[in-house]
């Protein structure tokens, strides 16, 4: 299945979806996840294994964490070689003073934004989707 690469099509069809729950970032310098932890995402860095997990799981496991955030999935199937999609979104969020951490997965792009700014982010994303085509 081929993803969408056209920037205007991506923006028009991104349909942001707020995922239930609050997520946090944890790091494990021994590169091992605690037993039973089910992260939404992991990434191996030189300093350790980064994991994005539900805040509930982190607190239940007494794990140190940072950045309580909400997850917004852009439901358009974006091509991994699409150019400018996340740059356009980042520019809008930056102007609104909203931090955004992005995970580009095989089918969709996923935005982790501060918990208190999730509704603001959804409004901005919906406004981007309704903008006239730039081409």
BATI-146099 format. One record per atom (N, C-alpha, C, CB): atom name; x, y, z. Coordinates in steps of 0.1 Angstrom, whole numbers, plus 5000, padded with zeros to 4 digits. Glycine has a CB too. Example, Ala and Ser with C-alpha at 12.3 -4.5 7.8 and 13.67 -1.06 7.14 Angstrom:
+----+------+------+------+
: at :   px :   py :   pz :
+----+------+------+------+
:  N : 5132 : 4943 : 5078 :
: CA : 5123 : 4955 : 5078 :
:  C : 5132 : 4967 : 5078 :
: CB : 5113 : 4955 : 5090 :
:  N : 5128 : 4978 : 5071 :
: CA : 5137 : 4989 : 5071 :
:  C : 5129 : 5000 : 5079 :
: CB : 5141 : 4994 : 5057 :
+----+------+------+------+
This chain:
+----+------+------+------+
: at :   px :   py :   pz :
+----+------+------+------+
:  N : 5008 : 4988 : 5000 :
: CA : 5000 : 5000 : 5000 :
:  C : 5009 : 5012 : 5000 :
: CB : 4990 : 5000 : 5012 :
:  N : 5007 : 5021 : 4990 :
: CA : 5015 : 5033 : 4989 :
:  C : 5009 : 5045 : 4997 :
: CB : 5016 : 5037 : 4974 :
:  N : 5017 : 5052 : 5004 :
: CA : 5012 : 5063 : 5011 :
:  C : 5011 : 5076 : 5003 :
: CB : 5021 : 5066 : 5023 :
:  N : 5004 : 5086 : 5008 :
: CA : 5001 : 5098 : 5001 :
:  C : 5014 : 5107 : 5002 :
: CB : 4989 : 5106 : 5007 :
:  N : 5019 : 5113 : 4991 :
: CA : 5031 : 5121 : 4992 :
:  C : 5028 : 5135 : 4989 :
: CB : 5041 : 5115 : 4981 :
:  N : 5017 : 5138 : 4982 :
: CA : 5014 : 5152 : 4978 :
:  C : 5011 : 5160 : 4991 :
: CB : 5002 : 5153 : 4968 :
:  N : 5017 : 5171 : 4993 :
: CA : 5016 : 5179 : 5005 :
:  C : 5002 : 5184 : 5007 :
: CB : 5026 : 5191 : 5005 :
:  N : 4996 : 5190 : 4997 :
: CA : 4982 : 5195 : 4999 :
:  C : 4972 : 5184 : 5002 :
: CB : 4977 : 5202 : 4986 :
:  N : 4974 : 5172 : 4996 :
: CA : 4965 : 5161 : 4999 :
:  C : 4967 : 5156 : 5013 :
: CB : 4968 : 5149 : 4989 :
:  N : 4980 : 5155 : 5017 :
: CA : 4983 : 5151 : 5031 :
:  C : 4976 : 5160 : 5041 :
: CB : 4998 : 5151 : 5033 :
:  N : 4977 : 5173 : 5039 :
: CA : 4971 : 5183 : 5048 :
:  C : 4956 : 5182 : 5048 :
: CB : 4976 : 5197 : 5045 :
:  N : 4950 : 5181 : 5036 :
: CA : 4936 : 5181 : 5035 :
:  C : 4929 : 5168 : 5041 :
: CB : 4932 : 5181 : 5020 :
:  N : 4936 : 5157 : 5041 :
: CA : 4931 : 5144 : 5045 :
:  C : 4937 : 5139 : 5058 :
: CB : 4933 : 5134 : 5034 :
:  N : 4944 : 5147 : 5066 :
: CA : 4951 : 5142 : 5077 :
:  C : 4942 : 5138 : 5089 :
: CB : 4961 : 5152 : 5082 :
:  N : 4930 : 5143 : 5090 :
: CA : 4920 : 5139 : 5100 :
:  C : 4927 : 5135 : 5114 :
: CB : 4912 : 5128 : 5095 :
:  N : 4930 : 5145 : 5122 :
: CA : 4937 : 5142 : 5135 :
:  C : 4928 : 5135 : 5144 :
: CB : 4942 : 5155 : 5141 :
:  N : 4933 : 5125 : 5151 :
: CA : 4925 : 5117 : 5161 :
:  C : 4933 : 5117 : 5174 :
: CB : 4923 : 5103 : 5156 :
:  N : 4926 : 5122 : 5185 :
: CA : 4932 : 5122 : 5198 :
:  C : 4930 : 5109 : 5204 :
: CB : 4925 : 5133 : 5207 :
:  N : 4941 : 5103 : 5208 :
: CA : 4942 : 5089 : 5214 :
:  C : 4939 : 5091 : 5229 :
: CB : 4955 : 5082 : 5212 :
:  N : 4931 : 5082 : 5235 :
: CA : 4928 : 5082 : 5249 :
:  C : 4941 : 5081 : 5258 :
: CB : 4918 : 5071 : 5253 :
:  N : 4941 : 5088 : 5269 :
: CA : 4952 : 5086 : 5278 :
:  C : 4963 : 5097 : 5277 :
: CB : 4958 : 5073 : 5276 :
:  N : 4971 : 5097 : 5288 :
: CA : 4983 : 5106 : 5288 :
:  C : 4995 : 5097 : 5287 :
: CB : 4983 : 5114 : 5302 :
:  N : 5005 : 5102 : 5280 :
: CA : 5017 : 5094 : 5277 :
:  C : 5029 : 5102 : 5283 :
: CB : 5019 : 5092 : 5262 :
:  N : 5040 : 5095 : 5286 :
: CA : 5052 : 5101 : 5291 :
:  C : 5064 : 5094 : 5284 :
: CB : 5053 : 5100 : 5306 :
:  N : 5075 : 5101 : 5286 :
: CA : 5088 : 5096 : 5281 :
:  C : 5097 : 5090 : 5292 :
: CB : 5096 : 5107 : 5273 :
:  N : 5102 : 5078 : 5290 :
: CA : 5111 : 5072 : 5300 :
:  C : 5124 : 5068 : 5293 :
: CB : 5104 : 5060 : 5307 :
:  N : 5135 : 5067 : 5300 :
: CA : 5147 : 5062 : 5294 :
:  C : 5153 : 5051 : 5303 :
: CB : 5157 : 5073 : 5292 :
:  N : 5159 : 5041 : 5297 :
: CA : 5165 : 5030 : 5304 :
:  C : 5179 : 5028 : 5299 :
: CB : 5157 : 5016 : 5301 :
:  N : 5189 : 5032 : 5308 :
: CA : 5203 : 5032 : 5304 :
:  C : 5208 : 5018 : 5302 :
: CB : 5211 : 5040 : 5314 :
:  N : 5202 : 5008 : 5307 :
: CA : 5206 : 4994 : 5305 :
:  C : 5200 : 4988 : 5293 :
: CB : 5203 : 4986 : 5318 :
:  N : 5192 : 4996 : 5285 :
: CA : 5186 : 4992 : 5273 :
:  C : 5176 : 4980 : 5275 :
: CB : 5197 : 4987 : 5263 :
:  N : 5170 : 4979 : 5287 :
: CA : 5160 : 4969 : 5289 :
:  C : 5147 : 4975 : 5295 :
: CB : 5166 : 4958 : 5300 :
:  N : 5136 : 4970 : 5289 :
: CA : 5123 : 4975 : 5294 :
:  C : 5120 : 4966 : 5306 :
: CB : 5113 : 4973 : 5283 :
:  N : 5114 : 4973 : 5316 :
: CA : 5109 : 4965 : 5327 :
:  C : 5098 : 4955 : 5323 :
: CB : 5103 : 4974 : 5338 :
:  N : 5098 : 4943 : 5329 :
: CA : 5088 : 4933 : 5326 :
:  C : 5074 : 4939 : 5326 :
: CB : 5090 : 4921 : 5335 :
:  N : 5066 : 4935 : 5316 :
: CA : 5052 : 4939 : 5316 :
:  C : 5050 : 4953 : 5310 :
: CB : 5047 : 4939 : 5330 :
:  N : 5060 : 4961 : 5308 :
: CA : 5058 : 4975 : 5303 :
:  C : 5055 : 4974 : 5288 :
: CB : 5071 : 4984 : 5305 :
:  N : 5044 : 4980 : 5284 :
: CA : 5040 : 4980 : 5270 :
:  C : 5041 : 4994 : 5264 :
: CB : 5026 : 4974 : 5269 :
:  N : 5053 : 4998 : 5259 :
: CA : 5054 : 5011 : 5253 :
:  C : 5046 : 5012 : 5240 :
: CB : 5069 : 5014 : 5251 :
:  N : 5043 : 5024 : 5237 :
: CA : 5037 : 5028 : 5224 :
:  C : 5048 : 5029 : 5214 :
: CB : 5029 : 5041 : 5225 :
:  N : 5060 : 5032 : 5218 :
: CA : 5071 : 5034 : 5209 :
:  C : 5084 : 5033 : 5217 :
: CB : 5070 : 5048 : 5202 :
:  N : 5094 : 5027 : 5210 :
: CA : 5108 : 5027 : 5216 :
:  C : 5118 : 5032 : 5206 :
: CB : 5111 : 5013 : 5222 :
:  N : 5129 : 5037 : 5211 :
: CA : 5140 : 5041 : 5202 :
:  C : 5153 : 5039 : 5209 :
: CB : 5138 : 5055 : 5197 :
:  N : 5162 : 5032 : 5203 :
: CA : 5175 : 5030 : 5209 :
:  C : 5184 : 5041 : 5205 :
: CB : 5181 : 5016 : 5203 :
:  N : 5189 : 5048 : 5216 :
: CA : 5199 : 5059 : 5215 :
:  C : 5212 : 5055 : 5221 :
: CB : 5193 : 5072 : 5221 :
:  N : 5222 : 5062 : 5219 :
: CA : 5235 : 5059 : 5225 :
:  C : 5234 : 5059 : 5240 :
: CB : 5246 : 5069 : 5221 :
:  N : 5226 : 5068 : 5246 :
: CA : 5225 : 5070 : 5260 :
:  C : 5215 : 5059 : 5267 :
: CB : 5220 : 5083 : 5264 :
:  N : 5207 : 5053 : 5259 :
: CA : 5198 : 5043 : 5265 :
:  C : 5186 : 5041 : 5256 :
: CB : 5193 : 5047 : 5279 :
:  N : 5177 : 5032 : 5261 :
: CA : 5165 : 5029 : 5253 :
:  C : 5154 : 5039 : 5258 :
: CB : 5160 : 5015 : 5256 :
:  N : 5149 : 5047 : 5248 :
: CA : 5138 : 5057 : 5251 :
:  C : 5125 : 5049 : 5249 :
: CB : 5139 : 5069 : 5242 :
:  N : 5115 : 5052 : 5257 :
: CA : 5102 : 5045 : 5256 :
:  C : 5091 : 5056 : 5259 :
: CB : 5101 : 5033 : 5265 :
:  N : 5081 : 5056 : 5250 :
: CA : 5069 : 5064 : 5253 :
:  C : 5059 : 5054 : 5258 :
: CB : 5064 : 5071 : 5240 :
:  N : 5054 : 5057 : 5270 :
: CA : 5045 : 5048 : 5277 :
:  C : 5033 : 5055 : 5283 :
: CB : 5052 : 5039 : 5288 :
:  N : 5023 : 5048 : 5286 :
: CA : 5012 : 5055 : 5293 :
:  C : 5017 : 5060 : 5307 :
: CB : 4999 : 5046 : 5295 :
:  N : 5012 : 5072 : 5311 :
: CA : 5016 : 5077 : 5324 :
:  C : 5011 : 5068 : 5335 :
: CB : 5009 : 5091 : 5326 :
:  N : 5000 : 5061 : 5333 :
: CA : 4995 : 5052 : 5343 :
:  C : 5005 : 5040 : 5345 :
: CB : 4981 : 5046 : 5338 :
:  N : 5010 : 5035 : 5334 :
: CA : 5020 : 5024 : 5335 :
:  C : 5033 : 5029 : 5342 :
: CB : 5023 : 5018 : 5321 :
:  N : 5037 : 5041 : 5338 :
: CA : 5050 : 5046 : 5344 :
:  C : 5048 : 5048 : 5359 :
: CB : 5054 : 5059 : 5338 :
:  N : 5037 : 5053 : 5363 :
: CA : 5035 : 5056 : 5378 :
:  C : 5033 : 5042 : 5385 :
: CB : 5022 : 5064 : 5380 :
:  N : 5026 : 5033 : 5379 :
: CA : 5024 : 5020 : 5385 :
:  C : 5037 : 5013 : 5387 :
: CB : 5014 : 5011 : 5377 :
:  N : 5047 : 5015 : 5378 :
: CA : 5060 : 5008 : 5379 :
:  C : 5070 : 5017 : 5386 :
: CB : 5065 : 5005 : 5366 :
:  N : 5066 : 5028 : 5392 :
: CA : 5074 : 5038 : 5399 :
:  C : 5086 : 5042 : 5390 :
: CB : 5080 : 5032 : 5412 :
:  N : 5084 : 5044 : 5377 :
: CA : 5094 : 5048 : 5367 :
:  C : 5095 : 5063 : 5366 :
: CB : 5091 : 5042 : 5353 :
:  N : 5107 : 5068 : 5366 :
: CA : 5109 : 5083 : 5364 :
:  C : 5105 : 5086 : 5350 :
: CB : 5124 : 5087 : 5367 :
:  N : 5099 : 5097 : 5348 :
: CA : 5094 : 5101 : 5334 :
:  C : 5094 : 5116 : 5333 :
: CB : 5080 : 5096 : 5332 :
:  N : 5093 : 5120 : 5320 :
: CA : 5092 : 5135 : 5317 :
:  C : 5081 : 5136 : 5306 :
: CB : 5105 : 5141 : 5312 :
:  N : 5077 : 5148 : 5304 :
: CA : 5068 : 5153 : 5293 :
:  C : 5054 : 5146 : 5293 :
: CB : 5075 : 5151 : 5280 :
:  N : 5046 : 5148 : 5303 :
: CA : 5032 : 5143 : 5302 :
:  C : 5025 : 5149 : 5289 :
: CB : 5024 : 5146 : 5315 :
:  N : 5021 : 5140 : 5281 :
: CA : 5016 : 5145 : 5268 :
:  C : 5004 : 5137 : 5263 :
: CB : 5027 : 5145 : 5257 :
:  N : 4998 : 5143 : 5253 :
: CA : 4987 : 5136 : 5246 :
:  C : 4992 : 5132 : 5232 :
: CB : 4974 : 5145 : 5245 :
:  N : 4986 : 5121 : 5227 :
: CA : 4990 : 5115 : 5214 :
:  C : 4979 : 5119 : 5204 :
: CB : 4992 : 5100 : 5215 :
:  N : 4983 : 5125 : 5193 :
: CA : 4974 : 5128 : 5182 :
:  C : 4979 : 5121 : 5170 :
: CB : 4972 : 5143 : 5179 :
:  N : 4971 : 5112 : 5164 :
: CA : 4974 : 5105 : 5152 :
:  C : 4968 : 5112 : 5140 :
: CB : 4970 : 5090 : 5153 :
:  N : 4977 : 5114 : 5130 :
: CA : 4972 : 5120 : 5118 :
:  C : 4968 : 5108 : 5109 :
: CB : 4983 : 5129 : 5111 :
:  N : 4955 : 5106 : 5107 :
: CA : 4951 : 5093 : 5101 :
:  C : 4953 : 5091 : 5086 :
: CB : 4936 : 5091 : 5104 :
:  N : 4958 : 5101 : 5079 :
: CA : 4961 : 5099 : 5065 :
:  C : 4973 : 5090 : 5064 :
: CB : 4964 : 5113 : 5058 :
:  N : 4973 : 5081 : 5055 :
: CA : 4985 : 5072 : 5053 :
:  C : 4995 : 5080 : 5045 :
: CB : 4981 : 5059 : 5045 :
:  N : 5005 : 5085 : 5053 :
: CA : 5015 : 5094 : 5047 :
:  C : 5027 : 5085 : 5042 :
: CB : 5020 : 5104 : 5057 :
:  N : 5032 : 5089 : 5030 :
: CA : 5043 : 5083 : 5025 :
:  C : 5056 : 5086 : 5033 :
: CB : 5046 : 5087 : 5010 :
:  N : 5064 : 5076 : 5035 :
: CA : 5076 : 5079 : 5043 :
:  C : 5086 : 5089 : 5036 :
: CB : 5083 : 5066 : 5046 :
:  N : 5084 : 5091 : 5023 :
: CA : 5093 : 5100 : 5016 :
:  C : 5085 : 5113 : 5012 :
: CB : 5099 : 5094 : 5004 :
:  N : 5074 : 5116 : 5018 :
: CA : 5067 : 5128 : 5016 :
:  C : 5075 : 5140 : 5021 :
: CB : 5053 : 5128 : 5023 :
:  N : 5075 : 5151 : 5014 :
: CA : 5083 : 5163 : 5017 :
:  C : 5074 : 5174 : 5022 :
: CB : 5092 : 5167 : 5005 :
:  N : 5077 : 5179 : 5034 :
: CA : 5071 : 5192 : 5039 :
:  C : 5059 : 5191 : 5048 :
: CB : 5067 : 5200 : 5027 :
:  N : 5053 : 5179 : 5049 :
: CA : 5041 : 5177 : 5057 :
:  C : 5043 : 5181 : 5071 :
: CB : 5036 : 5162 : 5056 :
:  N : 5053 : 5174 : 5078 :
: CA : 5056 : 5177 : 5092 :
:  C : 5062 : 5191 : 5094 :
: CB : 5065 : 5167 : 5098 :
:  N : 5069 : 5196 : 5084 :
: CA : 5074 : 5210 : 5085 :
:  C : 5063 : 5220 : 5085 :
: CB : 5083 : 5213 : 5073 :
:  N : 5052 : 5218 : 5077 :
: CA : 5041 : 5227 : 5077 :
:  C : 5034 : 5226 : 5091 :
: CB : 5031 : 5223 : 5066 :
:  N : 5032 : 5214 : 5095 :
: CA : 5025 : 5213 : 5108 :
:  C : 5033 : 5219 : 5119 :
: CB : 5022 : 5198 : 5111 :
:  N : 5046 : 5216 : 5119 :
: CA : 5055 : 5222 : 5130 :
:  C : 5055 : 5237 : 5130 :
: CB : 5069 : 5216 : 5128 :
:  N : 5055 : 5243 : 5118 :
: CA : 5055 : 5257 : 5117 :
:  C : 5043 : 5263 : 5123 :
: CB : 5056 : 5262 : 5102 :
:  N : 5031 : 5258 : 5121 :
: CA : 5019 : 5262 : 5127 :
:  C : 5019 : 5261 : 5142 :
: CB : 5007 : 5255 : 5121 :
:  N : 5024 : 5249 : 5147 :
: CA : 5024 : 5247 : 5161 :
:  C : 5035 : 5256 : 5168 :
: CB : 5027 : 5232 : 5164 :
:  N : 5046 : 5258 : 5161 :
: CA : 5056 : 5266 : 5167 :
:  C : 5051 : 5281 : 5169 :
: CB : 5068 : 5267 : 5157 :
:  N : 5043 : 5286 : 5159 :
: CA : 5038 : 5299 : 5160 :
:  C : 5028 : 5300 : 5172 :
: CB : 5031 : 5303 : 5147 :
:  N : 5022 : 5289 : 5175 :
: CA : 5013 : 5289 : 5187 :
:  C : 5020 : 5286 : 5200 :
: CB : 5001 : 5279 : 5184 :
:  N : 5033 : 5284 : 5199 :
: CA : 5041 : 5280 : 5211 :
:  C : 5038 : 5266 : 5217 :
: CB : 5038 : 5290 : 5222 :
:  N : 5035 : 5257 : 5208 :
: CA : 5032 : 5243 : 5212 :
:  C : 5043 : 5234 : 5208 :
: CB : 5019 : 5238 : 5205 :
:  N : 5049 : 5228 : 5219 :
: CA : 5060 : 5218 : 5216 :
:  C : 5054 : 5206 : 5210 :
: CB : 5067 : 5214 : 5230 :
:  N : 5061 : 5199 : 5201 :
: CA : 5056 : 5188 : 5195 :
:  C : 5067 : 5178 : 5192 :
: CB : 5049 : 5192 : 5181 :
:  N : 5065 : 5165 : 5196 :
: CA : 5075 : 5155 : 5193 :
:  C : 5067 : 5145 : 5184 :
: CB : 5079 : 5147 : 5206 :
:  N : 5074 : 5142 : 5173 :
: CA : 5068 : 5135 : 5162 :
:  C : 5074 : 5121 : 5161 :
: CB : 5069 : 5142 : 5149 :
:  N : 5065 : 5111 : 5158 :
: CA : 5069 : 5098 : 5155 :
:  C : 5063 : 5094 : 5141 :
: CB : 5065 : 5087 : 5166 :
:  N : 5072 : 5092 : 5132 :
: CA : 5067 : 5088 : 5118 :
:  C : 5067 : 5073 : 5118 :
: CB : 5075 : 5095 : 5107 :
:  N : 5056 : 5067 : 5117 :
: CA : 5055 : 5052 : 5116 :
:  C : 5052 : 5048 : 5102 :
: CB : 5045 : 5046 : 5126 :
:  N : 5050 : 5036 : 5099 :
: CA : 5048 : 5031 : 5086 :
:  C : 5035 : 5037 : 5079 :
: CB : 5047 : 5016 : 5086 :
:  N : 5024 : 5037 : 5086 :
: CA : 5012 : 5042 : 5081 :
:  C : 5008 : 5057 : 5084 :
: CB : 5001 : 5033 : 5085 :
:  N : 5012 : 5061 : 5095 :
: CA : 5008 : 5074 : 5100 :
:  C : 5019 : 5082 : 5107 :
: CB : 4995 : 5073 : 5109 :
:  N : 5016 : 5095 : 5109 :
: CA : 5025 : 5103 : 5117 :
:  C : 5017 : 5105 : 5130 :
: CB : 5029 : 5117 : 5110 :
:  N : 5025 : 5106 : 5141 :
: CA : 5019 : 5107 : 5154 :
:  C : 5026 : 5118 : 5162 :
: CB : 5021 : 5093 : 5162 :
:  N : 5018 : 5127 : 5167 :
: CA : 5022 : 5139 : 5174 :
:  C : 5020 : 5137 : 5189 :
: CB : 5015 : 5151 : 5169 :
:  N : 5031 : 5140 : 5197 :
: CA : 5030 : 5140 : 5211 :
:  C : 5031 : 5155 : 5215 :
: CB : 5041 : 5131 : 5218 :
:  N : 5021 : 5160 : 5221 :
: CA : 5020 : 5174 : 5225 :
:  C : 5017 : 5175 : 5240 :
: CB : 5009 : 5182 : 5216 :
:  N : 5021 : 5187 : 5246 :
: CA : 5018 : 5188 : 5260 :
:  C : 5004 : 5186 : 5263 :
: CB : 5022 : 5203 : 5265 :
:  N : 5002 : 5179 : 5274 :
: CA : 4988 : 5175 : 5278 :
:  C : 4978 : 5187 : 5278 :
: CB : 4988 : 5169 : 5292 :
:  N : 4982 : 5198 : 5283 :
: CA : 4973 : 5210 : 5284 :
:  C : 4971 : 5216 : 5270 :
: CB : 4979 : 5220 : 5293 :
:  N : 4978 : 5213 : 5260 :
: CA : 4977 : 5219 : 5247 :
:  C : 4971 : 5210 : 5236 :
: CB : 4991 : 5224 : 5242 :
:  N : 4965 : 5199 : 5240 :
: CA : 4960 : 5190 : 5231 :
:  C : 4948 : 5196 : 5223 :
: CB : 4955 : 5177 : 5238 :
:  N : 4939 : 5202 : 5230 :
: CA : 4927 : 5208 : 5223 :
:  C : 4932 : 5219 : 5213 :
: CB : 4917 : 5213 : 5233 :
:  N : 4941 : 5228 : 5218 :
: CA : 4947 : 5238 : 5209 :
:  C : 4953 : 5232 : 5196 :
: CB : 4957 : 5247 : 5216 :
:  N : 4960 : 5221 : 5198 :
: CA : 4967 : 5214 : 5187 :
:  C : 4956 : 5209 : 5177 :
: CB : 4976 : 5203 : 5192 :
:  N : 4946 : 5203 : 5182 :
: CA : 4935 : 5198 : 5174 :
:  C : 4929 : 5209 : 5165 :
: CB : 4924 : 5190 : 5182 :
:  N : 4927 : 5220 : 5172 :
: CA : 4921 : 5232 : 5164 :
:  C : 4930 : 5236 : 5153 :
: CB : 4918 : 5243 : 5174 :
:  N : 4943 : 5237 : 5156 :
: CA : 4953 : 5241 : 5146 :
:  C : 4953 : 5231 : 5134 :
: CB : 4967 : 5243 : 5152 :
:  N : 4954 : 5218 : 5138 :
: CA : 4954 : 5208 : 5127 :
:  C : 4942 : 5208 : 5118 :
: CB : 4956 : 5194 : 5134 :
:  N : 4930 : 5210 : 5125 :
: CA : 4918 : 5211 : 5117 :
:  C : 4918 : 5224 : 5108 :
: CB : 4905 : 5212 : 5126 :
:  N : 4924 : 5235 : 5113 :
: CA : 4925 : 5247 : 5104 :
:  C : 4934 : 5244 : 5092 :
: CB : 4930 : 5258 : 5113 :
:  N : 4945 : 5237 : 5095 :
: CA : 4955 : 5234 : 5084 :
:  C : 4947 : 5226 : 5073 :
: CB : 4967 : 5226 : 5089 :
:  N : 4939 : 5216 : 5078 :
: CA : 4932 : 5207 : 5068 :
:  C : 4922 : 5215 : 5060 :
: CB : 4925 : 5196 : 5076 :
:  N : 4917 : 5226 : 5065 :
: CA : 4907 : 5233 : 5058 :
:  C : 4913 : 5245 : 5049 :
: CB : 4897 : 5239 : 5067 :
:  N : 4926 : 5247 : 5050 :
: CA : 4932 : 5257 : 5042 :
:  C : 4931 : 5254 : 5027 :
: CB : 4947 : 5259 : 5046 :
:  N : 4930 : 5264 : 5019 :
: CA : 4930 : 5262 : 5005 :
:  C : 4943 : 5256 : 5000 :
: CB : 4927 : 5275 : 4997 :
:  N : 4943 : 5249 : 4989 :
: CA : 4954 : 5242 : 4983 :
:  C : 4965 : 5253 : 4980 :
: CB : 4951 : 5234 : 4971 :
:  N : 4978 : 5250 : 4982 :
: CA : 4988 : 5260 : 4979 :
:  C : 4994 : 5258 : 4966 :
: CB : 4999 : 5259 : 4990 :
:  N : 4990 : 5248 : 4958 :
: CA : 4996 : 5246 : 4945 :
:  C : 4988 : 5252 : 4934 :
: CB : 4998 : 5231 : 4942 :
+----+------+------+------+
